[in-house]
Amino acid sequence: MAHRETPPGQCPQCWRHAHDRRAHRHLRPREDCPQCVDHMINGHPYIVPKKKSRWW
């Protein structure tokens, strides 16, 4: 799959792990990804900022 840039409002790690098969290639079947587990417990360290709305 071609690399796509993380869209605004999304976490780069979540986005990569959801859309890039290489992120979990090293895991055995039914094995949890340590990075994803840590991410679920501790939350998102960084979210790509959204552009300011110019509606008003």
All heavy atoms as TSV, in Angstrom:
chain	resi	resn	atom	element	x	y	z
A	1	MET	N	N	0.832	-1.176	0.000
A	1	MET	CA	C	0.000	0.000	0.000
A	1	MET	C	C	0.879	1.242	0.000
A	1	MET	O	O	1.855	1.321	0.707
A	1	MET	CB	C	-0.894	-0.041	1.239
A	1	MET	CG	C	-1.744	1.169	1.391
A	1	MET	SD	S	-2.777	1.029	2.846
A	1	MET	CE	C	-4.308	1.450	2.096
A	2	ALA	N	N	0.483	2.202	-0.769
A	2	ALA	CA	C	1.262	3.431	-0.851
A	2	ALA	C	C	1.151	4.215	0.451
A	2	ALA	O	O	0.128	4.221	1.118
A	2	ALA	CB	C	0.747	4.282	-2.007
A	3	HIS	N	N	2.223	4.885	0.808
A	3	HIS	CA	C	2.251	5.683	2.037
A	3	HIS	C	C	1.385	6.920	1.850
A	3	HIS	O	O	1.512	7.643	0.873
A	3	HIS	CB	C	3.683	6.090	2.360
A	3	HIS	CG	C	3.776	7.042	3.505
A	3	HIS	ND1	N	3.500	6.656	4.793
A	3	HIS	CD2	C	4.061	8.352	3.552
A	3	HIS	CE1	C	3.650	7.704	5.588
A	3	HIS	NE2	N	3.988	8.744	4.860
A	4	ARG	N	N	0.490	7.114	2.785
A	4	ARG	CA	C	-0.327	8.320	2.769
A	4	ARG	C	C	-0.027	9.120	4.023
A	4	ARG	O	O	0.227	8.565	5.076
A	4	ARG	CB	C	-1.810	7.958	2.757
A	4	ARG	CG	C	-2.236	7.355	1.430
A	4	ARG	CD	C	-3.711	7.150	1.402
A	4	ARG	NE	N	-4.005	5.917	2.117
A	4	ARG	CZ	C	-5.219	5.488	2.408
A	4	ARG	NH1	N	-6.259	6.186	2.061
A	4	ARG	NH2	N	-5.396	4.365	3.067
A	5	GLU	N	N	-0.096	10.416	3.893
A	5	GLU	CA	C	0.162	11.289	5.025
A	5	GLU	C	C	-1.011	11.222	6.004
A	5	GLU	O	O	-2.160	11.074	5.613
A	5	GLU	CB	C	0.328	12.723	4.516
A	5	GLU	CG	C	0.914	13.638	5.541
A	5	GLU	CD	C	1.280	14.970	4.938
A	5	GLU	OE1	O	1.840	14.986	3.843
A	5	GLU	OE2	O	0.996	15.986	5.594
A	6	THR	N	N	-0.703	11.332	7.264
A	6	THR	CA	C	-1.725	11.287	8.301
A	6	THR	C	C	-2.670	12.476	8.140
A	6	THR	O	O	-2.229	13.614	8.082
A	6	THR	CB	C	-1.083	11.345	9.697
A	6	THR	OG1	O	-0.114	10.320	9.796
A	6	THR	CG2	C	-2.125	11.175	10.777
A	7	PRO	N	N	-3.981	12.228	8.066
A	7	PRO	CA	C	-4.919	13.338	7.909
A	7	PRO	C	C	-5.056	14.150	9.199
A	7	PRO	O	O	-4.793	13.642	10.294
A	7	PRO	CB	C	-6.242	12.645	7.571
A	7	PRO	CG	C	-6.093	11.254	8.013
A	7	PRO	CD	C	-4.634	10.932	8.017
A	8	PRO	N	N	-5.465	15.401	9.082
A	8	PRO	CA	C	-5.637	16.251	10.262
A	8	PRO	C	C	-6.639	15.644	11.240
A	8	PRO	O	O	-7.643	15.071	10.849
A	8	PRO	CB	C	-6.177	17.561	9.690
A	8	PRO	CG	C	-5.749	17.551	8.264
A	8	PRO	CD	C	-5.727	16.117	7.846
A	9	GLY	N	N	-6.329	15.774	12.526
A	9	GLY	CA	C	-7.210	15.266	13.566
A	9	GLY	C	C	-6.978	13.807	13.918
A	9	GLY	O	O	-7.679	13.257	14.747
A	10	GLN	N	N	-5.985	13.179	13.295
A	10	GLN	CA	C	-5.691	11.770	13.543
A	10	GLN	C	C	-4.337	11.614	14.230
A	10	GLN	O	O	-3.452	12.443	14.076
A	10	GLN	CB	C	-5.668	10.989	12.224
A	10	GLN	CG	C	-6.972	10.985	11.483
A	10	GLN	CD	C	-8.018	10.147	12.193
A	10	GLN	OE1	O	-7.722	9.118	12.792
A	10	GLN	NE2	N	-9.246	10.613	12.139
A	11	CYS	N	N	-4.169	10.513	14.940
A	11	CYS	CA	C	-2.900	10.177	15.573
A	11	CYS	C	C	-2.032	9.458	14.533
A	11	CYS	O	O	-2.500	8.501	13.909
A	11	CYS	CB	C	-3.161	9.274	16.769
A	11	CYS	SG	S	-1.694	8.507	17.460
A	12	PRO	N	N	-0.786	9.888	14.320
A	12	PRO	CA	C	0.065	9.256	13.309
A	12	PRO	C	C	0.285	7.755	13.547
A	12	PRO	O	O	0.274	6.977	12.603
A	12	PRO	CB	C	1.382	10.021	13.410
A	12	PRO	CG	C	1.024	11.327	14.008
A	12	PRO	CD	C	-0.141	11.055	14.908
A	13	GLN	N	N	0.466	7.347	14.800
A	13	GLN	CA	C	0.696	5.926	15.066
A	13	GLN	C	C	-0.562	5.113	14.775
A	13	GLN	O	O	-0.487	4.066	14.138
A	13	GLN	CB	C	1.126	5.695	16.511
A	13	GLN	CG	C	1.335	4.209	16.803
A	13	GLN	CD	C	1.745	3.936	18.221
A	13	GLN	OE1	O	2.327	4.792	18.867
A	13	GLN	NE2	N	1.433	2.764	18.703
A	14	CYS	N	N	-1.713	5.577	15.220
A	14	CYS	CA	C	-2.963	4.862	14.964
A	14	CYS	C	C	-3.205	4.751	13.459
A	14	CYS	O	O	-3.599	3.700	12.952
A	14	CYS	CB	C	-4.141	5.567	15.620
A	14	CYS	SG	S	-4.148	5.498	17.408
A	15	TRP	N	N	-2.987	5.839	12.756
A	15	TRP	CA	C	-3.207	5.863	11.322
A	15	TRP	C	C	-2.287	4.860	10.617
A	15	TRP	O	O	-2.727	4.089	9.781
A	15	TRP	CB	C	-2.978	7.274	10.785
A	15	TRP	CG	C	-3.210	7.379	9.320
A	15	TRP	CD1	C	-2.270	7.404	8.351
A	15	TRP	CD2	C	-4.475	7.445	8.662
A	15	TRP	NE1	N	-2.854	7.485	7.126
A	15	TRP	CE2	C	-4.209	7.515	7.281
A	15	TRP	CE3	C	-5.786	7.448	9.105
A	15	TRP	CZ2	C	-5.235	7.588	6.349
A	15	TRP	CZ3	C	-6.799	7.525	8.167
A	15	TRP	CH2	C	-6.519	7.603	6.809
A	16	ARG	N	N	-1.019	4.877	10.985
A	16	ARG	CA	C	-0.051	3.972	10.343
A	16	ARG	C	C	-0.380	2.516	10.645
A	16	ARG	O	O	-0.384	1.674	9.751
A	16	ARG	CB	C	1.364	4.285	10.802
A	16	ARG	CG	C	2.384	3.403	10.142
A	16	ARG	CD	C	3.811	3.800	10.521
A	16	ARG	NE	N	4.690	2.713	10.175
A	16	ARG	CZ	C	5.042	1.739	11.014
A	16	ARG	NH1	N	4.618	1.747	12.250
A	16	ARG	NH2	N	5.824	0.778	10.624
A	17	HIS	N	N	-0.674	2.206	11.892
A	17	HIS	CA	C	-0.957	0.826	12.266
A	17	HIS	C	C	-2.268	0.329	11.668
A	17	HIS	O	O	-2.437	-0.870	11.480
A	17	HIS	CB	C	-0.963	0.680	13.791
A	17	HIS	CG	C	0.419	0.609	14.368
A	17	HIS	ND1	N	0.826	-0.410	15.175
A	17	HIS	CD2	C	1.486	1.415	14.226
A	17	HIS	CE1	C	2.094	-0.223	15.523
A	17	HIS	NE2	N	2.510	0.890	14.960
A	18	ALA	N	N	-3.200	1.215	11.379
A	18	ALA	CA	C	-4.466	0.815	10.775
A	18	ALA	C	C	-4.373	0.656	9.265
A	18	ALA	O	O	-5.120	-0.135	8.680
A	18	ALA	CB	C	-5.544	1.840	11.111
A	19	HIS	N	N	-3.462	1.368	8.619
A	19	HIS	CA	C	-3.427	1.381	7.153
A	19	HIS	C	C	-2.160	0.819	6.527
A	19	HIS	O	O	-2.054	0.801	5.304
A	19	HIS	CB	C	-3.638	2.815	6.661
A	19	HIS	CG	C	-4.999	3.332	6.974
A	19	HIS	ND1	N	-5.263	4.038	8.126
A	19	HIS	CD2	C	-6.179	3.203	6.332
A	19	HIS	CE1	C	-6.544	4.345	8.151
A	19	HIS	NE2	N	-7.119	3.849	7.087
A	20	ASP	N	N	-1.210	0.372	7.315
A	20	ASP	CA	C	0.050	-0.145	6.774
A	20	ASP	C	C	0.284	-1.563	7.299
A	20	ASP	O	O	0.488	-1.764	8.490
A	20	ASP	CB	C	1.214	0.763	7.197
A	20	ASP	CG	C	2.522	0.392	6.539
A	20	ASP	OD1	O	2.555	-0.569	5.747
A	20	ASP	OD2	O	3.527	1.069	6.821
A	21	ARG	N	N	0.227	-2.540	6.426
A	21	ARG	CA	C	0.379	-3.943	6.829
A	21	ARG	C	C	1.758	-4.235	7.415
A	21	ARG	O	O	1.919	-5.159	8.185
A	21	ARG	CB	C	0.150	-4.867	5.634
A	21	ARG	CG	C	-1.266	-4.894	5.165
A	21	ARG	CD	C	-1.390	-5.794	3.953
A	21	ARG	NE	N	-2.756	-5.801	3.483
A	21	ARG	CZ	C	-3.507	-6.879	3.503
A	21	ARG	NH1	N	-3.030	-8.014	3.923
A	21	ARG	NH2	N	-4.745	-6.819	3.068
A	22	ARG	N	N	2.750	-3.445	7.064
A	22	ARG	CA	C	4.108	-3.673	7.567
A	22	ARG	C	C	4.228	-3.407	9.062
A	22	ARG	O	O	5.134	-3.911	9.716
A	22	ARG	CB	C	5.107	-2.806	6.804
A	22	ARG	CG	C	5.244	-3.214	5.341
A	22	ARG	CD	C	6.149	-2.284	4.615
A	22	ARG	NE	N	5.443	-0.986	4.511
A	22	ARG	CZ	C	5.959	0.120	4.036
A	22	ARG	NH1	N	7.201	0.134	3.627
A	22	ARG	NH2	N	5.263	1.215	3.963
A	23	ALA	N	N	3.305	-2.643	9.636
A	23	ALA	CA	C	3.376	-2.283	11.047
A	23	ALA	C	C	3.266	-3.505	11.955
A	23	ALA	O	O	3.870	-3.541	13.019
A	23	ALA	CB	C	2.286	-1.279	11.390
A	24	HIS	N	N	2.508	-4.499	11.544
A	24	HIS	CA	C	2.288	-5.686	12.375
A	24	HIS	C	C	2.849	-6.963	11.749
A	24	HIS	O	O	2.520	-8.059	12.196
A	24	HIS	CB	C	0.794	-5.858	12.665
A	24	HIS	CG	C	0.224	-4.740	13.459
A	24	HIS	ND1	N	-0.849	-4.003	13.038
A	24	HIS	CD2	C	0.600	-4.208	14.658
A	24	HIS	CE1	C	-1.126	-3.074	13.939
A	24	HIS	NE2	N	-0.251	-3.162	14.923
A	25	ARG	N	N	3.668	-6.831	10.761
A	25	ARG	CA	C	4.201	-7.992	10.048
A	25	ARG	C	C	5.038	-8.892	10.953
A	25	ARG	O	O	5.051	-10.103	10.793
A	25	ARG	CB	C	5.039	-7.523	8.857
A	25	ARG	CG	C	5.534	-8.664	7.992
A	25	ARG	CD	C	6.225	-8.154	6.774
A	25	ARG	NE	N	5.190	-7.656	5.879
A	25	ARG	CZ	C	5.414	-6.984	4.777
A	25	ARG	NH1	N	6.644	-6.693	4.442
A	25	ARG	NH2	N	4.444	-6.587	4.021
A	26	HIS	N	N	5.724	-8.329	11.932
A	26	HIS	CA	C	6.624	-9.091	12.793
A	26	HIS	C	C	5.898	-9.904	13.862
A	26	HIS	O	O	6.511	-10.717	14.547
A	26	HIS	CB	C	7.629	-8.149	13.468
A	26	HIS	CG	C	6.993	-7.188	14.431
A	26	HIS	ND1	N	6.338	-6.052	14.003
A	26	HIS	CD2	C	6.890	-7.213	15.771
A	26	HIS	CE1	C	5.869	-5.412	15.063
A	26	HIS	NE2	N	6.188	-6.094	16.151
A	27	LEU	N	N	4.587	-9.706	14.007
A	27	LEU	CA	C	3.832	-10.390	15.052
A	27	LEU	C	C	3.332	-11.758	14.596
A	27	LEU	O	O	3.026	-11.957	13.428
A	27	LEU	CB	C	2.629	-9.538	15.465
A	27	LEU	CG	C	2.940	-8.174	16.039
A	27	LEU	CD1	C	1.656	-7.399	16.242
A	27	LEU	CD2	C	3.698	-8.301	17.341
A	28	ARG	N	N	3.240	-12.672	15.559
A	28	ARG	CA	C	2.658	-13.985	15.273
A	28	ARG	C	C	1.139	-13.844	15.269
A	28	ARG	O	O	0.603	-12.856	15.766
A	28	ARG	CB	C	3.084	-14.982	16.344
A	28	ARG	CG	C	4.577	-15.262	16.325
A	28	ARG	CD	C	4.946	-16.360	17.294
A	28	ARG	NE	N	4.491	-16.075	18.660
A	28	ARG	CZ	C	5.257	-15.599	19.623
A	28	ARG	NH1	N	6.530	-15.334	19.405
A	28	ARG	NH2	N	4.759	-15.372	20.824
A	29	PRO	N	N	0.421	-14.831	14.744
A	29	PRO	CA	C	-1.044	-14.770	14.766
A	29	PRO	C	C	-1.567	-14.634	16.197
A	29	PRO	O	O	-1.066	-15.274	17.116
A	29	PRO	CB	C	-1.476	-16.111	14.163
A	29	PRO	CG	C	-0.314	-16.532	13.327
A	29	PRO	CD	C	0.912	-16.003	14.024
A	30	ARG	N	N	-2.545	-13.772	16.372
A	30	ARG	CA	C	-3.215	-13.517	17.655
A	30	ARG	C	C	-2.287	-12.927	18.712
A	30	ARG	O	O	-2.586	-12.964	19.894
A	30	ARG	CB	C	-3.895	-14.776	18.157
A	30	ARG	CG	C	-4.897	-15.328	17.143
A	30	ARG	CD	C	-5.821	-16.367	17.684
A	30	ARG	NE	N	-6.514	-16.017	18.893
A	30	ARG	CZ	C	-7.642	-15.296	18.981
A	30	ARG	NH1	N	-8.175	-14.819	17.890
A	30	ARG	NH2	N	-8.214	-15.067	20.134
A	31	GLU	N	N	-1.155	-12.357	18.322
A	31	GLU	CA	C	-0.249	-11.693	19.247
A	31	GLU	C	C	-0.545	-10.195	19.220
A	31	GLU	O	O	-0.694	-9.605	18.159
A	31	GLU	CB	C	1.209	-11.940	18.847
A	31	GLU	CG	C	2.208	-11.296	19.769
A	31	GLU	CD	C	3.647	-11.533	19.341
A	31	GLU	OE1	O	3.883	-12.149	18.303
A	31	GLU	OE2	O	4.543	-11.074	20.067
A	32	ASP	N	N	-0.639	-9.602	20.406
A	32	ASP	CA	C	-0.911	-8.170	20.499
A	32	ASP	C	C	0.344	-7.365	20.194
A	32	ASP	O	O	1.449	-7.737	20.569
A	32	ASP	CB	C	-1.394	-7.804	21.891
A	32	ASP	CG	C	-2.793	-8.321	22.181
A	32	ASP	OD1	O	-3.573	-8.465	21.218
A	32	ASP	OD2	O	-3.088	-8.581	23.354
A	33	CYS	N	N	0.149	-6.235	19.549
A	33	CYS	CA	C	1.249	-5.317	19.256
A	33	CYS	C	C	1.539	-4.511	20.524
A	33	CYS	O	O	0.644	-3.831	21.043
A	33	CYS	CB	C	0.843	-4.387	18.116
A	33	CYS	SG	S	2.019	-3.074	17.782
A	34	PRO	N	N	2.768	-4.572	21.058
A	34	PRO	CA	C	3.081	-3.825	22.283
A	34	PRO	C	C	2.869	-2.322	22.144
A	34	PRO	O	O	2.426	-1.661	23.085
A	34	PRO	CB	C	4.555	-4.132	22.538
A	34	PRO	CG	C	4.906	-5.275	21.678
A	34	PRO	CD	C	3.890	-5.346	20.582
A	35	GLN	N	N	3.161	-1.775	20.978
A	35	GLN	CA	C	2.959	-0.333	20.767
A	35	GLN	C	C	1.479	0.028	20.811
A	35	GLN	O	O	1.091	1.033	21.399
A	35	GLN	CB	C	3.545	0.091	19.430
A	35	GLN	CG	C	5.043	0.001	19.367
A	35	GLN	CD	C	5.555	0.278	17.966
A	35	GLN	OE1	O	4.875	-0.012	16.985
A	35	GLN	NE2	N	6.741	0.840	17.882
A	36	CYS	N	N	0.637	-0.817	20.214
A	36	CYS	CA	C	-0.802	-0.546	20.214
A	36	CYS	C	C	-1.390	-0.688	21.612
A	36	CYS	O	O	-2.234	0.098	22.023
A	36	CYS	CB	C	-1.519	-1.484	19.248
A	36	CYS	SG	S	-1.166	-1.136	17.517
A	37	VAL	N	N	-0.947	-1.705	22.354
A	37	VAL	CA	C	-1.434	-1.897	23.720
A	37	VAL	C	C	-1.051	-0.692	24.580
A	37	VAL	O	O	-1.879	-0.159	25.314
A	37	VAL	CB	C	-0.885	-3.213	24.326
A	37	VAL	CG1	C	-1.203	-3.302	25.800
A	37	VAL	CG2	C	-1.440	-4.415	23.578
A	38	ASP	N	N	0.193	-0.247	24.483
A	38	ASP	CA	C	0.634	0.925	25.238
A	38	ASP	C	C	-0.187	2.151	24.853
A	38	ASP	O	O	-0.571	2.949	25.695
A	38	ASP	CB	C	2.121	1.179	24.985
A	38	ASP	CG	C	2.617	2.411	25.712
A	38	ASP	OD1	O	2.557	2.426	26.957
A	38	ASP	OD2	O	3.045	3.362	25.029
A	39	HIS	N	N	-0.477	2.270	23.580
A	39	HIS	CA	C	-1.246	3.388	23.060
A	39	HIS	C	C	-2.671	3.368	23.608
A	39	HIS	O	O	-3.236	4.406	23.940
A	39	HIS	CB	C	-1.259	3.283	21.537
A	39	HIS	CG	C	-1.261	4.577	20.829
A	39	HIS	ND1	N	-0.242	5.483	20.898
A	39	HIS	CD2	C	-2.178	5.134	20.015
A	39	HIS	CE1	C	-0.532	6.526	20.151
A	39	HIS	NE2	N	-1.707	6.341	19.618
A	40	MET	N	N	-3.277	2.176	23.702
A	40	MET	CA	C	-4.641	2.065	24.236
A	40	MET	C	C	-4.683	2.429	25.718
A	40	MET	O	O	-5.650	3.015	26.190
A	40	MET	CB	C	-5.181	0.652	24.029
A	40	MET	CG	C	-5.526	0.357	22.589
A	40	MET	SD	S	-6.350	-1.224	22.379
A	40	MET	CE	C	-5.024	-2.372	22.652
A	41	ILE	N	N	-3.637	2.078	26.455
A	41	ILE	CA	C	-3.600	2.347	27.894
A	41	ILE	C	C	-3.286	3.812	28.178
A	41	ILE	O	O	-3.943	4.451	28.997
A	41	ILE	CB	C	-2.562	1.434	28.586
A	41	ILE	CG1	C	-3.028	-0.015	28.505
A	41	ILE	CG2	C	-2.342	1.859	30.030
A	41	ILE	CD1	C	-1.967	-1.017	28.933
A	42	ASN	N	N	-2.292	4.367	27.502
A	42	ASN	CA	C	-1.804	5.716	27.798
A	42	ASN	C	C	-2.372	6.819	26.908
A	42	ASN	O	O	-2.100	7.990	27.132
A	42	ASN	CB	C	-0.279	5.742	27.716
A	42	ASN	CG	C	0.340	4.833	28.754
A	42	ASN	OD1	O	-0.102	4.792	29.890
A	42	ASN	ND2	N	1.344	4.084	28.357
A	43	GLY	N	N	-3.080	6.475	25.873
A	43	GLY	CA	C	-3.685	7.478	25.001
A	43	GLY	C	C	-2.752	7.965	23.905
A	43	GLY	O	O	-1.645	7.472	23.724
A	44	HIS	N	N	-3.200	8.953	23.183
A	44	HIS	CA	C	-2.461	9.497	22.044
A	44	HIS	C	C	-1.469	10.562	22.510
A	44	HIS	O	O	-1.876	11.566	23.080
A	44	HIS	CB	C	-3.419	10.139	21.043
A	44	HIS	CG	C	-4.514	9.240	20.596
A	44	HIS	ND1	N	-4.326	8.231	19.708
A	44	HIS	CD2	C	-5.820	9.192	20.944
A	44	HIS	CE1	C	-5.466	7.606	19.502
A	44	HIS	NE2	N	-6.386	8.167	20.241
A	45	PRO	N	N	-0.183	10.370	22.224
A	45	PRO	CA	C	0.789	11.388	22.617
A	45	PRO	C	C	0.754	12.607	21.693
A	45	PRO	O	O	1.141	13.696	22.082
A	45	PRO	CB	C	2.128	10.668	22.497
A	45	PRO	CG	C	1.887	9.591	21.500
A	45	PRO	CD	C	0.445	9.199	21.655
A	46	TYR	N	N	0.263	12.419	20.466
A	46	TYR	CA	C	0.292	13.516	19.492
A	46	TYR	C	C	-0.840	13.326	18.490
A	46	TYR	O	O	-1.073	12.220	18.010
A	46	TYR	CB	C	1.634	13.523	18.754
A	46	TYR	CG	C	1.694	14.508	17.612
A	46	TYR	CD1	C	1.785	15.876	17.851
A	46	TYR	CD2	C	1.648	14.079	16.294
A	46	TYR	CE1	C	1.824	16.777	16.813
A	46	TYR	CE2	C	1.694	14.979	15.248
A	46	TYR	CZ	C	1.785	16.332	15.504
A	46	TYR	OH	O	1.818	17.223	14.479
A	47	ILE	N	N	-1.569	14.376	18.195
A	47	ILE	CA	C	-2.617	14.385	17.182
A	47	ILE	C	C	-2.232	15.441	16.158
A	47	ILE	O	O	-1.849	16.557	16.507
A	47	ILE	CB	C	-3.992	14.737	17.790
A	47	ILE	CG1	C	-4.386	13.744	18.880
A	47	ILE	CG2	C	-5.068	14.825	16.718
A	47	ILE	CD1	C	-4.742	12.365	18.422
A	48	VAL	N	N	-2.333	15.092	14.865
A	48	VAL	CA	C	-2.032	16.054	13.808
A	48	VAL	C	C	-3.066	17.177	13.900
A	48	VAL	O	O	-4.271	16.912	13.901
A	48	VAL	CB	C	-2.087	15.372	12.418
A	48	VAL	CG1	C	-1.893	16.395	11.314
A	48	VAL	CG2	C	-1.037	14.283	12.319
A	49	PRO	N	N	-2.617	18.428	14.036
A	49	PRO	CA	C	-3.568	19.537	14.208
A	49	PRO	C	C	-4.425	19.767	12.961
A	49	PRO	O	O	-3.976	19.576	11.834
A	49	PRO	CB	C	-2.674	20.742	14.487
A	49	PRO	CG	C	-1.319	20.357	14.038
A	49	PRO	CD	C	-1.247	18.864	14.035
A	50	LYS	N	N	-5.650	20.166	13.214
A	50	LYS	CA	C	-6.557	20.502	12.113
A	50	LYS	C	C	-6.336	21.953	11.722
A	50	LYS	O	O	-5.925	22.774	12.538
A	50	LYS	CB	C	-8.011	20.325	12.546
A	50	LYS	CG	C	-8.393	18.883	12.775
A	50	LYS	CD	C	-9.868	18.809	13.111
A	50	LYS	CE	C	-10.282	17.365	13.271
A	50	LYS	NZ	N	-11.709	17.236	13.535
A	51	LYS	N	N	-6.638	22.273	10.471
A	51	LYS	CA	C	-6.561	23.660	10.023
A	51	LYS	C	C	-7.726	24.423	10.640
A	51	LYS	O	O	-8.797	23.863	10.848
A	51	LYS	CB	C	-6.631	23.726	8.507
A	51	LYS	CG	C	-5.431	23.143	7.833
A	51	LYS	CD	C	-5.539	23.250	6.338
A	51	LYS	CE	C	-4.328	22.601	5.689
A	51	LYS	NZ	N	-4.444	22.582	4.235
A	52	LYS	N	N	-7.503	25.696	10.929
A	52	LYS	CA	C	-8.566	26.521	11.495
A	52	LYS	C	C	-9.711	26.653	10.506
A	52	LYS	O	O	-9.500	26.879	9.326
A	52	LYS	CB	C	-8.044	27.910	11.836
A	52	LYS	CG	C	-7.533	28.041	13.223
A	52	LYS	CD	C	-7.426	29.494	13.577
A	52	LYS	CE	C	-7.609	29.631	15.065
A	52	LYS	NZ	N	-7.475	30.993	15.496
A	53	SER	N	N	-10.913	26.525	11.041
A	53	SER	CA	C	-12.099	26.677	10.202
A	53	SER	C	C	-12.288	28.149	9.881
A	53	SER	O	O	-12.154	29.022	10.731
A	53	SER	CB	C	-13.309	26.137	10.945
A	53	SER	OG	O	-14.461	26.378	10.189
A	54	ARG	N	N	-12.653	28.426	8.665
A	54	ARG	CA	C	-12.885	29.820	8.249
A	54	ARG	C	C	-14.378	30.062	8.005
A	54	ARG	O	O	-14.752	30.904	7.205
A	54	ARG	CB	C	-12.071	30.135	7.014
A	54	ARG	CG	C	-10.585	30.000	7.268
A	54	ARG	CD	C	-9.809	30.720	6.213
A	54	ARG	NE	N	-8.399	30.571	6.487
A	54	ARG	CZ	C	-7.645	31.556	6.902
A	54	ARG	NH1	N	-8.139	32.740	7.079
A	54	ARG	NH2	N	-6.368	31.358	7.116
A	55	TRP	N	N	-15.184	29.284	8.681
A	55	TRP	CA	C	-16.642	29.407	8.497
A	55	TRP	C	C	-17.143	30.752	8.987
A	55	TRP	O	O	-17.963	31.378	8.368
A	55	TRP	CB	C	-17.314	28.249	9.256
A	55	TRP	CG	C	-18.794	28.295	9.170
A	55	TRP	CD1	C	-19.666	28.665	10.127
A	55	TRP	CD2	C	-19.589	27.971	8.033
A	55	TRP	NE1	N	-20.953	28.581	9.696
A	55	TRP	CE2	C	-20.931	28.159	8.386
A	55	TRP	CE3	C	-19.308	27.550	6.759
A	55	TRP	CZ2	C	-21.988	27.937	7.510
A	55	TRP	CZ3	C	-20.340	27.326	5.882
A	55	TRP	CH2	C	-21.662	27.513	6.263
A	56	TRP	N	N	-16.686	31.198	10.148
A	56	TRP	CA	C	-17.168	32.463	10.717
A	56	TRP	C	C	-16.205	33.555	10.445
A	56	TRP	O	O	-15.181	33.733	10.662
A	56	TRP	CB	C	-17.401	32.331	12.217
A	56	TRP	CG	C	-18.461	31.350	12.520
A	56	TRP	CD1	C	-18.264	30.093	12.954
A	56	TRP	CD2	C	-19.858	31.493	12.386
A	56	TRP	NE1	N	-19.467	29.453	13.103
A	56	TRP	CE2	C	-20.467	30.301	12.758
A	56	TRP	CE3	C	-20.669	32.525	11.963
A	56	TRP	CZ2	C	-21.828	30.096	12.742
A	56	TRP	CZ3	C	-22.042	32.319	11.942
A	56	TRP	CH2	C	-22.603	31.116	12.340
